[in-house]
Amino acid sequence: MQKLYSWQEKISRYWKDLNDGKKVVIGLVLVNCVIFLLWQLRSLQPFMRKYFLSNPTSNIVGIPLLASMFSHIAPFHLFCNMYVLWSFSDAALHMFGREQFLYFYMSAGLFAGLVSLSNKFLRGMHQPSLGASGAIIGALGAVCTAFPDSKLSIIFLPMYTFSAGSALNVLLAFEALGVALRWSFFDHAAHLGGLLFGIWYVKYGHELTWAKRKKVLEWWHQLRGHTKK
């Protein structure tokens, strides 16, 4: 009991020491992990395939497009996405703040999912897709666009560094080539969509959307006031 209490105290202290932004990221990681565990339950397979896969042949579009953003079946896929999310979250949170980061993350993921579905529909492809890659690579694209001179490295080769701008150009070329040549190992259309959304948001999207949210909120509060009357 003493050891259990000690662990609870450590976890509580760790949580309190985290800033609000990191708590949002941990929340995203936990949601992804819980959905991964649900995939491991055989009795839930029909339900998971129906609502947690973005399938171009499905009659249900809205819910799977959103739910598939948090969906992973393979442990390595989950680990890689969550590692990249955690690695780039500090820079993204510094840029956006907690609320705008969550808004950006969801928007990038949905846009990437739509690009993926559109690509499959136009090419007559029927493979379903899932994963947080579109949203995460969108955050990567935004950070690299905002800080192109920042130095990055590969996890297994930390001795080699390169600029964020160079990494962004290589990723854009790689994902565009994957779409053009119909490579199927990754969902290159979703990755390309996420990258383009991240670039667009930093250059133009922030001013067109988030910066104008005050007017939308004022309109919403006025609407609620009239409804109550």
N, CA, C and O of each residue as an XYZ file, in Angstrom:
916
protein
N       0.827     -1.207      0.000
C       0.000      0.000      0.000
C       0.862      1.259      0.000
O       0.539      2.249     -0.655
N       1.961      1.203      0.744
C       2.855      2.347      0.817
C       3.466      2.650     -0.560
O       3.580      3.808     -0.961
N       3.857      1.577     -1.276
C       4.427      1.768     -2.613
C       3.399      2.341     -3.570
O       3.717      3.209     -4.382
N       2.159      1.856     -3.476
C       1.089      2.350     -4.335
C       0.850      3.829     -4.082
O       0.703      4.611     -5.021
N       0.813      4.209     -2.814
C       0.603      5.618     -2.460
C       1.751      6.471     -2.983
O       1.536      7.590     -3.449
N       2.976      5.940     -2.906
C       4.144      6.672     -3.389
C       4.059      6.919     -4.892
O       4.382      8.006     -5.370
N       3.619      5.898     -5.633
C       3.472      6.056     -7.078
C       2.368      7.053     -7.413
O       2.520      7.868     -8.323
N       1.265      6.990     -6.684
C       0.170      7.932     -6.917
C       0.622      9.371     -6.653
O       0.248     10.298     -7.372
N       1.427      9.533     -5.613
C       1.929     10.871     -5.269
C       2.868     11.393     -6.353
O       2.825     12.571     -6.708
N       3.712     10.508     -6.874
C       4.644     10.909     -7.943
C       3.897     11.301     -9.213
O       4.220     12.297     -9.860
N       2.887     10.494     -9.556
C       2.098     10.792    -10.757
C       1.346     12.107    -10.588
O       1.279     12.914    -11.516
N       0.777     12.321     -9.395
C       0.049     13.554     -9.117
C       0.972     14.772     -9.201
O       0.593     15.810     -9.744
N       2.184     14.636     -8.660
C       3.138     15.735     -8.700
C       3.587     16.017    -10.132
O       3.725     17.171    -10.537
N       3.813     14.939    -10.894
C       4.221     15.096    -12.291
C       3.140     15.810    -13.086
O       3.439     16.691    -13.892
N       1.884     15.434    -12.866
C       0.763     16.045    -13.578
C       0.628     17.526    -13.243
O       0.379     18.346    -14.126
N       0.789     17.863    -11.981
C       0.663     19.264    -11.561
C       1.784     20.128    -12.131
O       1.595     21.317    -12.390
N       2.958     19.514    -12.325
C       4.100     20.274    -12.851
C       4.014     20.512    -14.355
O       4.723     21.369    -14.883
N       3.161     19.772    -15.049
C       3.018     19.951    -16.489
C       2.263     21.232    -16.801
O       1.357     21.625    -16.066
N       2.642     21.883    -17.901
C       1.861     23.037    -18.326
C       0.583     22.566    -19.012
O       0.447     21.386    -19.333
N      -0.349     23.483    -19.236
C      -1.647     23.116    -19.794
C      -1.522     22.511    -21.185
O      -2.293     21.627    -21.557
N      -0.540     22.995    -21.957
C      -0.361     22.466    -23.307
C       0.025     21.008    -23.306
O      -0.535     20.215    -24.063
N       0.987     20.640    -22.458
C       1.413     19.248    -22.387
C       0.286     18.343    -21.905
O       0.208     17.181    -22.303
N      -0.581     18.867    -21.054
C      -1.722     18.071    -20.599
C      -2.651     17.743    -21.776
O      -3.212     16.650    -21.844
N      -2.809     18.706    -22.707
C      -3.616     18.456    -23.897
C      -2.989     17.344    -24.737
O      -3.691     16.462    -25.230
N      -1.660     17.390    -24.898
C      -0.962     16.381    -25.686
C      -1.081     15.003    -25.035
O      -1.320     14.008    -25.718
N      -0.913     14.949    -23.716
C      -1.066     13.675    -23.010
C      -2.489     13.146    -23.189
O      -2.690     11.940    -23.334
N      -3.469     14.040    -23.180
C      -4.841     13.628    -23.431
C      -5.003     12.997    -24.803
O      -5.679     11.978    -24.943
N      -4.379     13.602    -25.830
C      -4.427     13.040    -27.174
C      -3.753     11.667    -27.227
O      -4.264     10.737    -27.851
N      -2.606     11.554    -26.568
C      -1.894     10.271    -26.539
C      -2.750      9.198    -25.876
O      -2.833      8.073    -26.368
N      -3.385      9.546    -24.761
C      -4.214      8.570    -24.046
C      -5.408      8.126    -24.880
O      -5.755      6.945    -24.881
N      -6.036      9.051    -25.587
C      -7.168      8.695    -26.449
C      -6.713      7.709    -27.520
O      -7.386      6.712    -27.784
N      -5.564      7.995    -28.135
C      -5.031      7.085    -29.152
C      -4.722      5.710    -28.570
O      -4.982      4.690    -29.208
N      -4.170      5.682    -27.363
C      -3.824      4.402    -26.724
C      -5.066      3.603    -26.357
O      -5.085      2.384    -26.526
N      -6.105      4.269    -25.859
C      -7.344      3.579    -25.498
C      -7.990      2.968    -26.744
O      -8.442      1.824    -26.713
N      -8.033      3.732    -27.836
C      -8.629      3.208    -29.065
C      -7.799      2.057    -29.625
O      -8.354      1.111    -30.185
N      -6.469      2.127    -29.481
C      -5.609      1.011    -29.880
C      -5.975     -0.248    -29.093
O      -6.046     -1.336    -29.665
N      -6.205     -0.108    -27.792
C      -6.580     -1.260    -26.968
C      -7.937     -1.819    -27.383
O      -8.142     -3.032    -27.357
N      -8.862     -0.944    -27.763
C     -10.172     -1.418    -28.210
C     -10.046     -2.259    -29.487
O     -10.806     -3.205    -29.692
N      -9.079     -1.904    -30.343
C      -8.858     -2.694    -31.552
C      -8.425     -4.125    -31.240
O      -8.611     -5.024    -32.060
N      -7.857     -4.334    -30.071
C      -7.347     -5.665    -29.717
C      -8.460     -6.597    -29.239
O      -8.237     -7.798    -29.084
N      -9.653     -6.053    -29.004
C     -10.780     -6.867    -28.544
C     -11.531     -7.427    -29.751
O     -12.124     -6.671    -30.520
N     -11.507     -8.719    -29.913
C     -12.096     -9.352    -31.088
C     -13.593     -9.082    -31.198
O     -14.122     -8.942    -32.301
N     -14.267     -9.009    -30.070
C     -15.715     -8.797    -30.099
C     -16.095     -7.413    -30.633
O     -17.226     -7.206    -31.072
N     -15.150     -6.467    -30.595
C     -15.433     -5.106    -31.055
C     -15.008     -4.863    -32.500
O     -15.183     -3.758    -33.013
N     -14.451     -5.881    -33.165
C     -13.916     -5.687    -34.510
C     -14.940     -5.132    -35.506
O     -14.609     -4.200    -36.239
N     -16.166     -5.660    -35.566
C     -17.135     -5.096    -36.522
C     -17.419     -3.611    -36.249
O     -17.498     -2.803    -37.175
N     -17.566     -3.277    -34.994
C     -17.833     -1.883    -34.621
C     -16.649     -0.990    -34.977
O     -16.839      0.097    -35.521
N     -15.431     -1.437    -34.677
C     -14.235     -0.638    -34.944
C     -14.033     -0.442    -36.440
O     -13.677      0.650    -36.884
N     -14.262     -1.501    -37.221
C     -14.092     -1.380    -38.675
C     -15.130     -0.437    -39.278
O     -14.871      0.212    -40.292
N     -16.293     -0.364    -38.658
C     -17.360      0.474    -39.187
C     -17.134      1.948    -38.887
O     -17.373      2.804    -39.739
N     -16.672      2.246    -37.672
C     -16.599      3.641    -37.240
C     -15.175      4.189    -37.075
O     -15.004      5.403    -36.963
N     -14.162      3.335    -37.056
C     -12.797      3.812    -36.798
C     -11.847      3.574    -37.970
O     -10.630      3.670    -37.814
N     -12.399      3.265    -39.137
C     -11.644      3.205    -40.374
C     -12.247      4.194    -41.351
O     -13.467      4.243    -41.510
N     -11.410      4.983    -42.006
C     -11.881      5.882    -43.055
C     -11.912      5.102    -44.350
O     -10.874      4.862    -44.967
N     -13.099      4.709    -44.757
C     -13.257      3.781    -45.874
C     -13.995      4.468    -47.026
O     -15.120      4.932    -46.842
N     -13.374      4.540    -48.215
C     -14.040      5.213    -49.339
C     -15.299      4.497    -49.823
O     -16.106      5.098    -50.532
N     -15.483      3.245    -49.462
C     -16.667      2.497    -49.895
C     -17.779      2.498    -48.843
O     -18.849      1.934    -49.072
N     -17.530      3.125    -47.697
C     -18.511      3.101    -46.606
C     -19.627      4.113    -46.851
O     -19.414      5.164    -47.455
N     -20.821      3.769    -46.367
C     -21.950      4.702    -46.430
C     -21.882      5.755    -45.332
O     -22.557      6.783    -45.402
N     -21.063      5.494    -44.320
C     -20.889      6.429    -43.204
C     -19.582      7.185    -43.433
O     -18.526      6.566    -43.565
N     -19.642      8.502    -43.480
C     -18.460      9.287    -43.814
C     -17.979     10.124    -42.640
O     -16.799     10.064    -42.292
N     -18.854     10.898    -42.025
C     -18.439     11.885    -41.028
C     -17.739     11.310    -39.806
O     -16.621     11.712    -39.483
N     -18.387     10.378    -39.129
C     -17.832      9.824    -37.887
C     -16.513      9.082    -38.137
O     -15.549      9.320    -37.409
N     -16.431      8.191    -39.138
C     -15.145      7.509    -39.378
C     -14.015      8.462    -39.749
O     -12.862      8.220    -39.393
N     -14.331      9.536    -40.457
C     -13.294     10.504    -40.829
C     -12.666     11.116    -39.593
O     -11.455     11.332    -39.549
N     -13.487     11.398    -38.583
C     -12.990     11.963    -37.331
C     -12.360     10.884    -36.451
O     -11.254     11.069    -35.944
N     -13.057      9.757    -36.266
C     -12.576      8.714    -35.352
C     -11.302      8.055    -35.839
O     -10.476      7.643    -35.024
N     -11.117      7.941    -37.156
C      -9.923      7.283    -37.687
C      -8.660      8.078    -37.374
O      -7.559      7.531    -37.433
N      -8.803      9.364    -37.041
C      -7.649     10.190    -36.672
C      -6.990      9.712    -35.382
O      -5.821     10.011    -35.136
N      -7.717      8.984    -34.573
C      -7.202      8.508    -33.291
C      -7.009      6.988    -33.289
O      -6.809      6.382    -32.237
N      -7.072      6.392    -34.458
C      -7.162      4.937    -34.561
C      -5.852      4.329    -35.075
O      -5.325      4.753    -36.104
N      -5.334      3.332    -34.349
C      -4.140      2.583    -34.752
C      -4.352      1.114    -34.412
O      -4.873      0.776    -33.349
N      -3.940      0.250    -35.329
C      -4.035     -1.188    -35.082
C      -2.679     -1.767    -34.694
O      -2.594     -2.592    -33.784
N      -1.613     -1.340    -35.381
C      -0.269     -1.874    -35.137
C       0.445     -1.079    -34.045
O       0.406      0.151    -34.064
N       1.095     -1.750    -33.097
C       1.816     -1.056    -32.017
C       2.912     -0.109    -32.533
O       3.097      0.981    -31.991
N       3.637     -0.529    -33.583
C       4.718      0.307    -34.110
C       4.174      1.591    -34.725
O       4.778      2.656    -34.591
N       3.034      1.486    -35.399
C       2.373      2.657    -35.986
C       1.986      3.652    -34.886
O       2.209      4.856    -35.017
N       1.408      3.132    -33.810
C       1.026      3.969    -32.676
C       2.251      4.631    -32.052
O       2.242      5.833    -31.785
N       3.310      3.841    -31.817
C       4.513      4.380    -31.181
C       5.128      5.501    -32.018
O       5.466      6.558    -31.484
N       5.273      5.278    -33.315
C       5.902      6.286    -34.179
C       5.109      7.587    -34.186
O       5.680      8.672    -34.068
N       3.788      7.472    -34.327
C       2.968      8.682    -34.360
C       3.003      9.427    -33.034
O       3.114     10.653    -33.015
N       2.911      8.709    -31.940
C       2.908      9.373    -30.644
C       4.279      9.969    -30.316
O       4.368     11.004    -29.657
N       5.339      9.316    -30.777
C       6.686      9.856    -30.557
C       6.864     11.181    -31.290
O       7.382     12.146    -30.728
N       6.428     11.222    -32.556
C       6.548     12.462    -33.334
C       5.656     13.548    -32.735
O       6.065     14.704    -32.638
N       4.443     13.180    -32.335
C       3.542     14.151    -31.707
C       4.176     14.758    -30.466
O       4.159     15.977    -30.292
N       4.735     13.918    -29.605
C       5.357     14.409    -28.373
C       6.583     15.270    -28.682
O       6.826     16.275    -28.014
N       7.350     14.873    -29.692
C       8.596     15.578    -30.015
C       8.332     16.993    -30.526
O       9.072     17.921    -30.199
N       7.275     17.159    -31.329
C       7.019     18.452    -31.939
C       5.958     19.256    -31.202
O       5.655     20.382    -31.598
N       5.395     18.705    -30.150
C       4.303     19.395    -29.471
C       4.758     20.682    -28.782
O       4.017     21.665    -28.768
N       5.963     20.691    -28.213
C       6.426     21.900    -27.527
C       6.499     23.082    -28.479
O       6.019     24.172    -28.166
N       7.104     22.863    -29.650
C       7.227     23.948    -30.626
C       5.852     24.378    -31.134
O       5.592     25.571    -31.289
N       4.970     23.406    -31.395
C       3.635     23.727    -31.890
C       2.815     24.469    -30.830
O       2.092     25.414    -31.144
N       2.934     24.035    -29.587
C       2.213     24.705    -28.504
C       2.749     26.105    -28.272
O       1.985     27.015    -27.948
N       4.048     26.291    -28.433
C       4.644     27.622    -28.308
C       4.091     28.547    -29.390
O       3.849     29.728    -29.138
N       3.893     28.014    -30.583
C       3.358     28.802    -31.688
C       1.893     29.149    -31.494
O       1.486     30.298    -31.669
N       1.097     28.137    -31.127
C      -0.349     28.264    -31.170
C      -1.014     28.516    -29.820
O      -2.053     29.174    -29.760
N      -0.433     28.006    -28.742
C      -1.164     27.987    -27.488
C      -2.052     26.758    -27.429
O      -2.233     26.070    -28.434
N      -2.602     26.479    -26.265
C      -3.350     25.232    -26.060
C      -4.589     25.122    -26.941
O      -4.760     24.121    -27.638
N      -5.453     26.129    -26.923
C      -6.716     26.034    -27.647
C      -6.501     25.994    -29.156
O      -7.105     25.187    -29.863
N      -5.620     26.887    -29.640
C      -5.404     26.932    -31.082
C      -4.697     25.670    -31.571
O      -4.943     25.218    -32.689
N      -3.819     25.097    -30.744
C      -3.151     23.850    -31.137
C      -4.176     22.739    -31.346
O      -4.104     22.003    -32.330
N      -5.129     22.618    -30.424
C      -6.140     21.572    -30.548
C      -7.011     21.818    -31.784
O      -7.354     20.881    -32.505
N      -7.361     23.073    -32.020
C      -8.137     23.438    -33.210
C      -7.352     23.094    -34.479
O      -7.900     22.523    -35.422
N      -6.067     23.446    -34.491
C      -5.225     23.153    -35.643
C      -5.084     21.644    -35.850
O      -5.209     21.160    -36.975
N      -4.827     20.908    -34.788
C      -4.622     19.460    -34.865
C      -5.836     18.776    -35.486
O      -5.693     17.947    -36.385
N      -7.023     19.122    -35.010
C      -8.238     18.504    -35.526
C      -8.481     18.911    -36.978
O      -8.875     18.084    -37.801
N      -8.248     20.181    -37.290
C      -8.477     20.663    -38.657
C      -7.513     20.011    -39.635
O      -7.910     19.613    -40.730
N      -6.234     19.898    -39.241
C      -5.235     19.266    -40.106
C      -5.588     17.809    -40.350
O      -5.482     17.321    -41.475
N      -6.008     17.109    -39.297
C      -6.369     15.702    -39.433
C      -7.571     15.495    -40.349
O      -7.581     14.580    -41.173
N      -8.581     16.348    -40.203
C      -9.771     16.233    -41.044
C      -9.452     16.565    -42.500
O      -9.934     15.892    -43.412
N      -8.638     17.605    -42.720
C      -8.270     17.967    -44.088
C      -7.452     16.850    -44.738
O      -7.677     16.498    -45.896
N      -6.504     16.300    -43.983
C      -5.689     15.200    -44.508
C      -6.562     13.998    -44.854
O      -6.352     13.340    -45.873
N      -7.540     13.718    -43.998
C      -8.458     12.609    -44.266
C      -9.285     12.835    -45.522
O      -9.518     11.901    -46.289
N      -9.730     14.070    -45.737
C     -10.506     14.396    -46.937
C      -9.659     14.265    -48.200
O     -10.134     13.779    -49.226
N      -8.395     14.702    -48.119
C      -7.494     14.556    -49.269
C      -7.286     13.075    -49.592
O      -7.295     12.676    -50.756
N      -7.100     12.273    -48.551
C      -6.918     10.835    -48.741
C      -8.143     10.200    -49.392
O      -8.015      9.432    -50.346
N      -9.332     10.519    -48.876
C     -10.563      9.971    -49.449
C     -10.757     10.417    -50.893
O     -11.155      9.621    -51.743
N     -10.476     11.687    -51.170
C     -10.634     12.213    -52.531
C      -9.691     11.512    -53.496
O     -10.078     11.176    -54.616
N      -8.459     11.291    -53.067
C      -7.482     10.608    -53.913
C      -7.937      9.177    -54.225
O      -7.832      8.717    -55.362
N      -8.441      8.482    -53.203
C      -8.900      7.105    -53.413
C     -10.138      7.054    -54.304
O     -10.272      6.171    -55.151
N     -11.035      8.007    -54.104
C     -12.264      8.043    -54.915
C     -11.939      8.298    -56.381
O     -12.482      7.634    -57.263
N     -11.055      9.259    -56.643
C     -10.710      9.611    -58.022
C      -9.959      8.486    -58.724
O     -10.069      8.335    -59.941
N      -9.200      7.698    -57.972
C      -8.397      6.633    -58.573
C      -9.039      5.251    -58.440
O      -8.452      4.244    -58.836
N     -10.238      5.217    -57.883
C     -10.929      3.942    -57.746
C     -10.260      2.994    -56.774
O     -10.312      1.777    -56.953
N      -9.630      3.541    -55.743
C      -8.951      2.728    -54.726
C      -9.904      2.484    -53.566
O     -10.681      3.368    -53.205
N      -9.849      1.297    -52.983
C     -10.820      0.928    -51.955
C     -10.205      0.629    -50.586
O     -10.911      0.215    -49.666
N      -8.902      0.835    -50.451
C      -8.263      0.524    -49.177
C      -8.675      1.529    -48.100
O      -8.596      2.736    -48.329
N      -9.114      1.053    -46.928
C      -9.405      1.967    -45.818
C      -8.105      2.482    -45.208
O      -7.041      1.895    -45.406
N      -8.199      3.561    -44.478
C      -7.015      4.124    -43.821
C      -7.360      4.542    -42.405
O      -8.527      4.724    -42.058
N      -6.330      4.690    -41.602
C      -6.496      5.105    -40.209
C      -5.177      5.671    -39.709
O      -4.138      5.509    -40.349
N      -5.226      6.335    -38.562
C      -3.998      6.843    -37.954
C      -3.994      8.354    -37.799
O      -4.718      9.075    -38.486
N      -3.158      8.812    -36.879
C      -3.049     10.238    -36.581
C      -2.002     10.939    -37.443
O      -1.694     12.108    -37.211
N      -1.448     10.232    -38.441
C      -0.333     10.760    -39.214
C      -0.657     12.085    -39.888
O       0.175     12.992    -39.898
N      -1.861     12.211    -40.454
C      -2.214     13.441    -41.160
C      -2.178     14.655    -40.257
O      -1.640     15.696    -40.635
N      -2.753     14.531    -39.051
C      -2.750     15.639    -38.101
C      -1.346     15.940    -37.600
O      -0.956     17.101    -37.472
N      -0.585     14.875    -37.318
C       0.756     15.053    -36.751
C       1.718     15.639    -37.773
O       2.508     16.526    -37.449
N       1.655     15.147    -39.010
C       2.545     15.688    -40.034
C       2.130     17.109    -40.404
O       2.942     17.889    -40.904
N       0.858     17.444    -40.156
C       0.425     18.829    -40.313
C       1.116     19.740    -39.312
O       1.557     20.837    -39.656
N       1.207     19.271    -38.057
C       1.925     20.033    -37.031
C       3.409     20.146    -37.379
O       4.028     21.190    -37.171
N       3.969     19.065    -37.907
C       5.364     19.083    -38.340
C       5.567     20.102    -39.453
O       6.538     20.858    -39.443
N       4.650     20.119    -40.410
C       4.735     21.089    -41.493
C       4.636     22.520    -41.015
O       5.336     23.399    -41.519
N       3.770     22.758    -40.044
C       3.613     24.108    -39.500
C       4.874     24.564    -38.777
O       5.322     25.697    -38.955
N       5.443     23.683    -37.964
C       6.662     24.037    -37.215
C       7.825     24.298    -38.169
O       8.568     25.264    -37.998
N       7.981     23.437    -39.173
C       9.076     23.607    -40.129
C       8.904     24.878    -40.958
O       9.890     25.507    -41.343
N       7.664     25.254    -41.232
C       7.407     26.488    -41.980
C       7.705     27.712    -41.130
O       8.271     28.690    -41.618
N       7.326     27.658    -39.865
C       7.538     28.803    -38.975
C       8.997     28.951    -38.553
O       9.477     30.065    -38.348
N       9.706     27.818    -38.422
C      11.102     27.857    -37.967
C      11.987     27.070    -38.941
O      12.515     26.020    -38.574
N      12.158     27.560    -40.172
C      12.876     26.787    -41.197
C      14.355     26.579    -40.907
O      14.963     25.660    -41.455
N      14.947     27.413    -40.057
C      16.376     27.296    -39.763
C      16.669     26.424    -38.542
O      17.831     26.195    -38.206
N      15.620     25.941    -37.882
C      15.817     25.069    -36.723
C      16.487     23.768    -37.153
O      16.274     23.285    -38.265
N      17.299     23.207    -36.260
C      18.021     21.980    -36.556
C      17.249     20.760    -36.058
O      16.765     20.731    -34.927
N      17.146     19.767    -36.918
C      16.468     18.518    -36.587
C      17.438     17.357    -36.776
O      18.483     17.493    -37.412
N      17.069     16.221    -36.211
C      17.866     15.002    -36.401
C      16.944     13.799    -36.377
O      15.813     13.885    -35.899
N      17.424     12.679    -36.892
C      16.669     11.427    -36.893
C      16.956     10.694    -35.592
O      18.090     10.699    -35.114
N      15.940     10.064    -35.017
C      16.056      9.435    -33.703
C      17.201      8.425    -33.647
O      17.905      8.345    -32.640
N      17.395      7.650    -34.723
C      18.430      6.618    -34.709
C      19.798      7.137    -35.163
O      20.808      6.449    -35.017
N      19.820      8.368    -35.718
C      21.079      8.960    -36.189
C      21.208     10.386    -35.678
O      21.245     11.327    -36.471
N      21.277     10.557    -34.357
C      21.273     11.914    -33.793
C      22.500     12.741    -34.148
O      22.493     13.960    -33.982
N      23.555     12.091    -34.636
C      24.772     12.835    -34.974
C      24.629     13.623    -36.266
O      25.419     14.532    -36.520
N      23.633     13.293    -37.092
C      23.401     14.001    -38.352
C      22.237     14.978    -38.172
O      21.132     14.581    -37.802
N      22.498     16.236    -38.433
C      21.449     17.251    -38.294
C      21.179     17.919    -39.646
O      22.025     17.907    -40.541
N      20.005     18.491    -39.770
C      19.603     19.180    -40.999
C      18.574     20.234    -40.611
O      17.980     20.162    -39.535
N      18.366     21.200    -41.478
C      17.441     22.282    -41.176
C      15.998     21.819    -41.345
O      15.710     20.906    -42.119
N      15.101     22.463    -40.609
C      13.677     22.131    -40.703
C      13.145     22.428    -42.101
O      12.301     21.695    -42.615
N      13.642     23.514    -42.721
C      13.208     23.843    -44.076
C      13.586     22.765    -45.073
O      12.793     22.423    -45.951
N      14.795     22.226    -44.946
C      15.233     21.142    -45.834
C      14.393     19.889    -45.620
O      14.004     19.222    -46.579
N      14.117     19.576    -44.363
C      13.292     18.404    -44.050
C      11.903     18.547    -44.659
O      11.347     17.579    -45.178
N      11.343     19.750    -44.597
C      10.016     19.986    -45.154
C      10.011     19.774    -46.670
O       9.098     19.148    -47.208
N      11.019     20.289    -47.350
C      11.096     20.122    -48.806
C      11.229     18.650    -49.191
O      10.600     18.197    -50.148
N      12.049     17.901    -48.444
C      12.220     16.472    -48.724
C      10.914     15.723    -48.500
O      10.539     14.870    -49.304
N      10.220     16.040    -47.408
C       8.944     15.376    -47.126
C       7.908     15.676    -48.197
O       7.184     14.779    -48.631
N       7.832     16.932    -48.627
C       6.877     17.297    -49.678
C       7.157     16.520    -50.961
O       6.239     16.000    -51.594
N       8.436     16.444    -51.338
C       8.801     15.723    -52.552
C       8.500     14.231    -52.412
O       7.992     13.607    -53.344
N       8.815     13.660    -51.246
C       8.605     12.233    -51.020
C       7.122     11.877    -51.062
O       6.739     10.904    -51.712
N       6.281     12.659    -50.372
C       4.850     12.364    -50.328
C       4.199     12.603    -51.682
O       3.313     11.846    -52.079
N       4.626     13.648    -52.404
C       4.074     13.902    -53.737
C       4.445     12.765    -54.688
O       3.628     12.348    -55.508
N       5.669     12.269    -54.577
C       6.104     11.144    -55.408
C       5.312      9.890    -55.061
O       4.947      9.112    -55.942
N       5.049      9.699    -53.773
C       4.261      8.549    -53.343
C       2.855      8.576    -53.906
O       2.318      7.536    -54.288
N       2.246      9.770    -53.960
C       0.907      9.904    -54.545
C       0.958      9.644    -56.042
O       0.123      8.915    -56.578
N       1.941     10.241    -56.720
C       2.046     10.105    -58.178
C       2.294      8.660    -58.609
O       1.749      8.202    -59.613
N       3.115      7.953    -57.845
C       3.471      6.579    -58.209
C       2.582      5.529    -57.532
O       2.773      4.328    -57.720
N       1.612      5.996    -56.746
C       0.643      5.119    -56.086
C       1.312      4.140    -55.123
O       0.919      2.976    -55.037
N       2.313      4.613    -54.410
C       2.899      3.768    -53.370
C       1.842      3.504    -52.306
O       1.054      4.392    -51.982
N       1.820      2.319    -51.774
C       0.732      1.939    -50.852
C       1.197      1.631    -49.429
O       0.382      1.303    -48.567
N       2.514      1.737    -49.177
C       2.970      1.405    -47.831
C       2.473      2.435    -46.808
O       2.094      2.075    -45.693
N       2.476      3.735    -47.201
C       1.919      4.804    -46.373
C       0.731      5.411    -47.113
O       0.549      5.206    -48.313
N      -0.068      6.162    -46.362
C      -1.133      6.947    -46.994
C      -0.519      8.297    -47.389
O      -0.647      9.290    -46.673
N       0.146      8.302    -48.543
C       0.900      9.488    -48.954
C      -0.011     10.685    -49.218
O       0.392     11.829    -49.005
N      -1.225     10.432    -49.678
C      -2.151     11.534    -49.930
C      -2.511     12.245    -48.627
O      -2.574     13.473    -48.581
N      -2.747     11.469    -47.571
C      -3.059     12.067    -46.263
C      -1.862     12.847    -45.737
O      -2.019     13.950    -45.213
N      -0.667     12.281    -45.875
C       0.541     12.973    -45.419
C       0.744     14.277    -46.184
O       1.053     15.310    -45.590
N       0.569     14.226    -47.499
C       0.730     15.427    -48.312
C      -0.316     16.474    -47.947
O      -0.014     17.665    -47.860
N      -1.544     16.020    -47.736
C      -2.599     16.944    -47.321
C      -2.293     17.608    -45.990
O      -2.503     18.810    -45.827
N      -1.790     16.814    -45.023
C      -1.427     17.379    -43.722
C      -0.312     18.393    -43.829
O      -0.384     19.458    -43.215
N       0.733     18.078    -44.607
C       1.846     19.016    -44.791
C       1.383     20.319    -45.427
O       1.750     21.402    -44.971
N       0.579     20.216    -46.477
C       0.102     21.417    -47.164
C      -0.798     22.249    -46.259
O      -0.766     23.479    -46.304
N      -1.600     21.577    -45.439
C      -2.445     22.316    -44.501
C      -1.591     23.064    -43.482
O      -1.869     24.222    -43.169
N      -0.545     22.401    -42.960
C       0.332     23.057    -41.992
C       1.018     24.273    -42.577
O       1.108     25.313    -41.924
N       1.505     24.150    -43.810
C       2.153     25.287    -44.480
C       1.156     26.413    -44.693
O       1.440     27.572    -44.392
N      -0.028     26.061    -45.220
C      -1.056     27.069    -45.482
C      -1.493     27.776    -44.203
O      -1.695     28.991    -44.199
N      -1.639     27.018    -43.122
C      -2.140     27.625    -41.888
C      -1.170     28.658    -41.336
O      -1.588     29.726    -40.890
N       0.120     28.349    -41.363
C       1.112     29.292    -40.852
C       1.167     30.549    -41.716
O       1.292     31.657    -41.194
N       1.074     30.382    -43.031
C       1.201     31.517    -43.952
C      -0.084     32.340    -44.047
O      -0.033     33.570    -44.094
N      -1.222     31.672    -44.076
C      -2.484     32.380    -44.317
C      -3.620     31.981    -43.379
O      -4.433     32.821    -42.992
N      -3.677     30.717    -43.017
C      -4.846     30.191    -42.318
C      -5.126     30.814    -40.971
O      -6.281     31.026    -40.604
N      -4.065     31.109    -40.230
C      -4.263     31.695    -38.907
C      -5.057     32.995    -38.994
O      -6.013     33.201    -38.246
N      -4.653     33.867    -39.911
C      -5.332     35.157    -40.046
C      -6.750     34.998    -40.577
O      -7.636     35.779    -40.229
N      -6.967     33.997    -41.411
C      -8.281     33.803    -42.023
C      -9.268     33.109    -41.096
O     -10.479     33.248    -41.267
N      -8.765     32.363    -40.115
C      -9.654     31.572    -39.259
C      -9.551     31.977    -37.792
O     -10.439     32.645    -37.263
N      -8.470     31.571    -37.141
C      -8.361     31.754    -35.702
C      -8.368     33.224    -35.291
O      -8.973     33.582    -34.281
N      -7.698     34.075    -36.067
C      -7.621     35.487    -35.711
C      -8.987     36.167    -35.773
O      -9.178     37.223    -35.171
N      -9.935     35.575    -36.493
C     -11.270     36.166    -36.629
C     -12.300     35.469    -35.758
O     -13.502     35.684    -35.916
N     -11.834     34.634    -34.840
C     -12.780     33.868    -34.024
C     -13.601     34.748    -33.104
O     -14.700     34.362    -32.704
N     -13.087     35.941    -32.753
C     -13.795     36.825    -31.832
C     -15.162     37.201    -32.379
O     -16.144     37.228    -31.638
N     -15.229     37.492    -33.679
C     -16.507     37.850    -34.297
C     -17.480     36.683    -34.254
O     -18.673     36.858    -34.010
N     -16.950     35.491    -34.496
C     -17.801     34.290    -34.463
C     -18.320     34.053    -33.050
O     -19.493     33.731    -32.861
N     -17.446     34.212    -32.055
C     -17.870     34.022    -30.656
C     -18.905     35.056    -30.244
O     -19.871     34.727    -29.556
N     -18.711     36.314    -30.663
C     -19.681     37.365    -30.344
C     -21.035     37.050    -30.973
O     -22.078     37.212    -30.340
N     -21.005     36.590    -32.245
C     -22.248     36.218    -32.917
C     -22.930     35.063    -32.191
O     -24.150     35.060    -32.025
N     -22.124     34.068    -31.752
C     -22.676     32.914    -31.054
C     -23.325     33.318    -29.728
O     -24.410     32.839    -29.399
N     -22.666     34.197    -28.966
C     -23.225     34.636    -27.687
C     -24.497     35.454    -27.902
O     -25.441     35.356    -27.119
N     -24.521     36.256    -28.958
C     -25.739     37.009    -29.268
C     -26.882     36.072    -29.633
O     -28.023     36.266    -29.213
N     -26.551     35.044    -30.431
C     -27.545     34.059    -30.828
C     -28.104     33.333    -29.619
O     -29.314     33.132    -29.516
N     -27.226     32.936    -28.697
C     -27.662     32.247    -27.482
C     -28.539     33.147    -26.641
O     -29.513     32.690    -26.043
N     -28.191     34.452    -26.591
C     -28.982     35.400    -25.814
C     -30.373     35.544    -26.357
O     -31.340     35.586    -25.596
N     -30.494     35.624    -27.698
C     -31.806     35.742    -28.316
C     -32.616     34.457    -28.138
O     -33.834     34.502    -27.969
N     -31.938     33.325    -28.176
C     -32.626     32.036    -28.020
C     -33.207     31.904    -26.625
O     -34.325     31.416    -26.460
N     -32.452     32.338    -25.609
C     -32.931     32.252    -24.231
C     -34.153     33.114    -24.009
O     -35.052     32.742    -23.256
N     -34.191     34.279    -24.670
C     -35.352     35.168    -24.522
C     -36.590     34.551    -25.164
O     -37.664     35.154    -25.140
